[in-house]
């Protein structure tokens, strides 16, 4: 087993959403614990499903996982909200009873944004890397990270914040966008230690997880290149869910799935072939609970008996009827949301293509830091404009806009402070948020289809919308009209149609259900659910695929009970289907 030879203390599992990072990180942690090592597995994903996979309630402090001999396995979830609250109190607490209440409220308001949540969660991450007490308590610490784009930002932050602190100190400013500089200076030594740990191949290994498909392998390739640019060099690749037909004369679904995987692996980018590579077979069972986790790294099952395509609950709609129901409006915002890897990008592309082919003007864009739109749809179509909210471009645009507006208004000293503040890594969050608001506003005269980032990142964006809206109502400050109208537009069912995307499996359905509850708390009602890649709605006869299909009925029935409208999309090579539709 590939995990037998692991000698590094810190293991990071990352990759495109839905490739199996949580499953494989849990399987690796369980295997290391079975060797007698004391292991901590911790999720840095804002939308963690570590609880569900391990079937144990988790919090920010390590908890022993029941059922493991000798208590060798512990687990924890980083809680961004709790971390942000503790961070705010550390920044504001020393001034209670000293400064007026109005000043304290202003400080708390300043620290209520998404960038404070990010730096607070980042502090917890560096604590796990650098705290001697934690380090001495565990032989291995396994990080189950958020999807690639979010993880790359997390891994780049030690150097980014370290540089920002040095620049701020050299500029003589005593404050930053996330509180007093003195408080950050106290953390700088830890940030330097984090850089040293991440770049030390003797103690840190990054495991890129991919599926045998072009999209996730392309993202793994990009992630490998970016990590090498950060001087993180100890990287290996696991290709998860490799399918081999169990019948000589199989059906077209099994043949297509096997061929898709074989082609993707044979044509994987060159920088991946240079890595150490392991493969994990596709299994019929959901990876939930210790028994299933323990079987994940074993060979796939071969014998299945008396299996046939199951009769699943009937959907209320098809993808066609859902698109047709929006087409008459001539304009509007369409957002695909859900867990990473459920097919948001592909379905957003599919919806955009069909609307464009129907004669509508359509903008297809993404808020995902690891955008895949041009991979899913790489042909030009009449009426269809492709766009990506690029973090670097948006930061540059935002900085230039604010500096231009402030020239001639602020003093030379104040302008220098502003320029220093805009070098903060959290400026990226604000810039992306503003670009998102502008994209939403463009739906007033066309269809705008937004492929959103995975759930956790998207919810942070929604939280930012509500925080900005509260600030506008409180202060009536001069914010751009697109930002001012963002939350009302998202809450308008005639303007916004949110599609909740899931797979017919327990974890994606449960995460989508939580997403629906969060949206409703924000006053946003989902338009419909789309359950993607349903084997039970296909015509497969392959025994392993039929076994997987037999497990889908429970999840589809659950969707029918919690969603108002819902459609099932059969398994297909959706990328090829979209490209074909785009060229017909």
BELJOJO-V180310 format. One record per helix or strand of 3 or more residues. SS is the DSSP state (2 for helix, 1 for strand). FROM is the first residue (numbers start at 1). TO is the last residue. Records with the same first field share a line. If there is no record, write none. Layout:
# BELJOJO-V180310
SS=FROM-TO ; FROM-TO
This chain:
# BELJOJO-V180310
2=2-5 ; 21-34 ; 50-54 ; 69-71 ; 80-95 ; 101-110 ; 114-130 ; 132-137 ; 148-171 ; 181-198 ; 214-229 ; 252-266 ; 270-273 ; 290-295 ; 319-327 ; 344-357 ; 373-376 ; 391-406 ; 412-421 ; 427-444 ; 455-475 ; 481-484 ; 486-491 ; 506-521 ; 535-537 ; 543-550 ; 552-562 ; 574-583
1=10-14 ; 39-43 ; 73-77 ; 140-144 ; 204-211 ; 235-242 ; 276-281 ; 332-338 ; 362-366 ; 384-386 ; 447-451 ; 496-503 ; 528-534 ; 566-570
